Structures are given as structure tokens and as C-alpha cells.
Amino acid sequence: MKLRFPTHLACAAGALRPPPMAGLMHLALAMGLLLFTLAATAAEVIRFGYLELDKDPRYDDKKAFFRTLSRPLGPPLAGAEVAIREVRFVGQALGVGFELARAKGADAAALLAELDRLNGEGVRFFLIDAPGPVVAELAAKTRGRELLLFNVSAADDALRQAQCQAHLYHTLPNHGMQTDALAQFLVFKKWRNVLLLQGPRDEDKLIGAAFENSARRLGLKIVARKEFVLSNDPRQREQGNVGLLTAGADHDVVFVADSDGEFARSVPYDTVRPRPVIGAEGLVAEAWHWAWPRHGAPQLTGRFDKQAKRHMGSADWAAWIAVKAVVEAVVRTENAPFDKLVAYLGSEEITIDGFKGNRLNFRDWDRQLRQPMLIATHNAVIERAPIQGFLHQSNNMDTLGFDRRDSQCKP
């Protein structure tokens, strides 16, 4: 296209003078805006599906008033929303947009229908916020399909073991990682004799079993295991009495396996002996804690606080890092085809920054995200695991949870 300049720009000799500098600047700006508009219009959009139950008992408002350390602070959707906001500029540089599509269902069957609908619209990355049995059913019924599931809120060990699937990734730590972190701390402190208090729920038993396994591997001694019952029934009064439950065998620390947390909150300062309480209350091992002060964590916590109007918890961080992991793979592979992107996501080559000071990636045997654990109280992080001195032949973070030799995963 030829540019025609006004005749008044002609010089005395009849030749055209160059256009003024201001005109060139305006022309360049107009062309830049045009190119940006065209690029934005043509940009590919990568959508994340976020699947959750209509009424998830884990987020019951009636139980939120006491908010023990073992309970989530709220649905982790806000973590994914923060991540989507953070990656906008990365996407613009790559010519890719990122969006989040939220869907709810009454049960696993309803969530599967929503997954099918979104997958039919081109969504291939799904964050699953649901209890372990629901996650297991969704993973089993989507096996072999060209999609990835990210478990962001179910800590069940079985999802990383017998119920594992090749396309099911886990960004939330499992129970074994939590209890291994606490067991390392107890060994470090030389608090080797443990009283285990365990609740009646199936989830309580899973937590108790995970701690027993950690204790056995690290040389801790469980001096007694007592079952508690939180009830108004006078016939069960003794099973709900902290003083009676903590009397008897001497111990250095009390581990409480309480998935609900209502009993656990009454244990500190009510034991017969002056002993620390860990597990569900007192001292916990989590993926994230709002008081973590290093590696850029306060900035992430601040962004989340602004978005959700509450502190960031482990499941929130797990949803955030799931989005960031996919985006990292998209950027490093230059938005390669799905199979190449998945191969990079699950490789040792990927480096994911979780603001916890370590290079994060997924274990190739069970798709669990390697990550440090924050050992914390209500308002302070006391230690980060793996604790110094606990070594592994290839990656020290594999001292937490199921190592390759311990894995029962056969996807």
C-alpha cells in the first residue's frame, strides 16, 4: 500500500519531504494497536474446568465457627481464580488466554456429566474439589481419555496407591506426607513416645493408619492407641474425656487423628501431663500456611486475602499450583500438542515455583506433586520438612509420602 502525503509537504524543488516525526509516531502507534487487536482476537484460549459438589460437608458453615487446624478454611476455588489472574500477562506474551469454567453436581455421576459437557467444549484440564471416593470414581470413569484431572482437596492415601490413575495428578499432599513430616519433627526433637488418640470416622482411621506407618518407618514408639467418641451419651462419657484418655502410659506427645477437628480442639492444655499436641490440632503439617514468611509467600498470601477475604489454606494453594503447573508446561513447550504438553508436565525437567523454596515437580509413579511441608501452629510456621538430616538417594522430598519402592500404584 502506497502512502500519499498532502501536497503542502512538497519542497521547493518539487520533491516530497519526509513526513513529520509526530506523524510517524502516530502511524506506528495505530499499526501497533491494530496488530495487538488482531492477535488478541485470534488468541487461543485454554480453559480449566473446576468441578465441585453442590453440598460438600467439608465446607459446612455450621462447623466453620471453630475452624481447627485440620479443617479447610473454605472452598479452594479462590486459589484457582488468583492463579488465572496472575497468568494473564504470560498468556498475552504467548498469544494464549486462560479461563476458568466452574461446574457443580450433587454426586460423582452429576460431576461426570458436567465433565463430559465441558470436555465436549474443548476443556482438557480439570481441577477436582471433592472427597476421595468421588475423585476415585471420576478418575476411573475417565481413564484413557485425552484429559487431565488435578486432585486439589482429597488427601486419601489410596488415591496415590491402589486407586491411582495415569491422568490423575495430586497437588494436595496426602496423609502419608503429612504424618511423615510430623514424624520427622518428633525424631528431630527426640519426642519418641507417642500417645495416639483416634476418632471413629473412616477418615480418622486412615489418618491414624498413616501415622502408625510413619512411626514404624522412623522409629517412633506408639505407647497406646485410644479411640475417642464425641457424644452426649452418658455411657460414652469416658471415651470423650481428655483427662481419662491421656492418663496411663507415659508419653512425650499426643497425636490426634480427627478429620472433623471438633474433638481435637479440646485436647491442648487438657491432658493429664503437660505434653504437646500434634496431628489435627496444636501442631500440624500442611501444604500452605498464611504465616509462611519466605520465598515470596507474603505476596501470594496478600493476593489471595484480597480475592477471598480470608487466609489461604492448603487446598487453596493446591488449586493455585495446579493452574500454575499447566501454564508452566504451556509456556515451556510453546503451547505444544496435548501429548507433548502432558509429557513435559510429568517429567523431571519441569520446574514449578510454589513459593516454598524448592523446585517442584510430579512423581512419575503416582503423580503426586513433590513439595515441602510446613509444620505450623495457628499463627506461626515452626519448621519446614523434609527436615535437615533426613536424606534420600535422589530427592529429599521423597522422604515424605510414598517413595517409588513403597508405591502400589499401577495405572
KAVENWO-V956717 format. One record per pair of residues at least 24 apart in sequence whose C-alpha atoms are under 8 Angstrom apart, sorted by the first residue. I is the first residue (numbers start at 0). GAP is how many residues later the second one is. Records with the same first field share a line. If there is no record, write none. Layout:
I=GAP ; GAP
This chain:
38=56
39=52 ; 55
42=52 ; 53 ; 54
43=51 ; 52 ; 53
44=51 ; 52 ; 53 ; 54
45=50 ; 51 ; 52 ; 53 ; 77
46=51 ; 52 ; 53 ; 54 ; 75 ; 76 ; 77 ; 78
47=50 ; 51 ; 52 ; 53 ; 75 ; 76 ; 77 ; 78 ; 79 ; 275
48=51 ; 52 ; 53 ; 54 ; 66 ; 69 ; 74 ; 75 ; 76 ; 77 ; 78
49=27 ; 50 ; 51 ; 52 ; 53 ; 76 ; 77 ; 78 ; 79
50=51 ; 52 ; 53 ; 54 ; 60 ; 63 ; 64 ; 75 ; 76 ; 77 ; 78 ; 79
51=51 ; 52 ; 53 ; 59 ; 76 ; 77 ; 78
52=51 ; 52 ; 53 ; 54 ; 58 ; 76 ; 77
53=50 ; 51 ; 52
54=51
55=74
65=196
67=193 ; 194 ; 196 ; 197 ; 212 ; 213
68=192 ; 211 ; 212 ; 213 ; 215 ; 308 ; 309
69=188 ; 189 ; 190 ; 191 ; 209 ; 210 ; 211 ; 214
70=188 ; 189 ; 190
71=241 ; 242 ; 243
72=237 ; 238 ; 239 ; 240
74=54 ; 240 ; 241
75=53 ; 76 ; 77 ; 239 ; 240 ; 241 ; 242 ; 243
76=239 ; 242
77=226 ; 229 ; 230 ; 238
78=225 ; 233 ; 236 ; 237 ; 238 ; 239 ; 240 ; 241
79=236 ; 239 ; 240 ; 242 ; 243
80=239
81=221 ; 222 ; 225 ; 238
82=237 ; 238 ; 240 ; 241
83=239
86=237 ; 240
93=237 ; 240
106=27
107=26 ; 27 ; 29 ; 30
110=27
111=26
118=28
122=24
123=24
124=24 ; 25
125=24
126=24 ; 25 ; 192 ; 195
127=24 ; 25
128=24 ; 25
129=24
131=24 ; 27
135=27 ; 28
138=26 ; 28 ; 29
139=25
142=24
145=192
149=172
151=163 ; 164 ; 166 ; 167 ; 170
152=162 ; 165
155=50
159=206 ; 207 ; 208 ; 249
160=205 ; 246 ; 247 ; 248 ; 249
161=246 ; 247 ; 248
162=246
163=202 ; 245 ; 246 ; 247
164=201 ; 244 ; 245 ; 246
165=200 ; 201 ; 245
167=199
168=193 ; 197 ; 198 ; 199 ; 200
169=197 ; 198 ; 199
170=147 ; 148 ; 150 ; 151 ; 197 ; 198
171=115 ; 142 ; 143 ; 146 ; 197
172=113 ; 114 ; 195 ; 196
173=227
174=31 ; 32 ; 35 ; 226
175=34 ; 35 ; 38 ; 224 ; 225 ; 226
176=196 ; 223 ; 224 ; 225
177=106 ; 107 ; 108 ; 195 ; 222 ; 223
178=31 ; 32 ; 35 ; 100 ; 106
179=31 ; 34 ; 35 ; 219 ; 220 ; 221
180=104 ; 192 ; 194 ; 204 ; 205 ; 206 ; 219
181=96 ; 97 ; 102 ; 103 ; 193
182=28 ; 31 ; 32 ; 35 ; 37
183=34 ; 201 ; 202 ; 203 ; 206
184=200 ; 202
186=31 ; 33
187=199
190=61 ; 62
191=27 ; 28 ; 29 ; 60
192=27 ; 28 ; 29 ; 30 ; 57 ; 58 ; 59 ; 60
193=26 ; 27 ; 28 ; 29 ; 30 ; 57 ; 58 ; 59 ; 60 ; 61
194=27 ; 28 ; 29 ; 30 ; 31 ; 51 ; 56 ; 57 ; 58 ; 59 ; 60
195=26 ; 27 ; 28 ; 29 ; 30 ; 58 ; 59 ; 60 ; 61
196=28 ; 29 ; 30 ; 31 ; 48 ; 57 ; 58 ; 59 ; 60
197=27 ; 28 ; 29 ; 30 ; 58 ; 59 ; 60
198=28 ; 29 ; 30 ; 58 ; 59
199=27 ; 28 ; 29
200=58
202=55 ; 56
203=53 ; 54 ; 55
204=52
206=50 ; 51 ; 52
207=49
222=26 ; 27 ; 28
223=25
229=33
241=24 ; 25 ; 28 ; 29
242=27 ; 28 ; 29
243=28
245=25 ; 26 ; 27
246=24 ; 25 ; 26
250=24
251=24
252=24 ; 25
253=24
254=24 ; 25
255=24 ; 25
281=95 ; 96
282=92 ; 93 ; 94
283=91 ; 92 ; 93
284=88 ; 89 ; 90 ; 91
285=28 ; 87 ; 88 ; 89 ; 90
286=26 ; 27 ; 28 ; 30 ; 31 ; 84 ; 85 ; 86 ; 87
287=24 ; 25 ; 26 ; 29 ; 85 ; 86
288=24 ; 25 ; 85 ; 87 ; 92
289=89
290=88 ; 89 ; 90
291=82 ; 88 ; 89
293=61 ; 62 ; 63
294=60 ; 61 ; 62
295=59
296=58 ; 59
320=33
323=28
324=27
327=24
364=39 ; 42 ; 44
365=41 ; 43
369=27 ; 28
370=26
371=25
